[in-house]
């Protein structure tokens, strides 16, 4: 499988965030995406957040 990524531009918000995150493994990508969601977007790390972010992962 190729690199996986999440791109905030695919999910517009009031912040107009343009961050894109990529990684070779789903775990690594999900951990980075959670850190970003918490630090930048004010979310709380939870199983629900991780589940929603995991559904947003795309393959390159």
N, C-alpha and C positions, 0 to 999 in steps of 0.2 A: 504494500500500500504506500502511496506517496504521502507527502506532507499534508497535514490537516490544518485548517485555519478557522478562525472566527474574525469577522469584520464588523465593527460597530456601525459602519455606514449602512449595513444591511438592516439595521434596527434603529431608525432615527429617533432621537430624543431631543429634549430642549437644549442639551449641551452641544449638539452637533458634533459628537465625538467622531474622530476619524481614525482611531486606533485599529490596526489589524494585527492579530497575534497568530503565529504559526509554530508548529512543533511536529516531531516525528511520531509521537505517541499521544493517544487520547488523554492519558493521565497527566502528562506534562502540560498539554494544552489546557485542559480543564483547570488544573491548579493555577496556571498563569491567568486564565480568564476570570477565575474567582477572585484572585488578588486584585485584578483591574476593576472588576465590578464593585468590590468592597471599597477600595481606595478612592476611585474616581466617581463612581455612580452612587455611592452611599448605600449599597445593598448590604445585607447581613449574610454571612456564609451559612448556608443551610442545605439540607438534602434537596429541598425544593429548588433552590437556586441552581445547584449543581445539575439537577435533572433538566431544568430549562436550558441551561447553557449547553449541556451535552446534546440536546436536540438541535442546536444551532450550528454544530460542527459540520464543516464541509471538507471534502477532499480536493486537492489540487490535481 
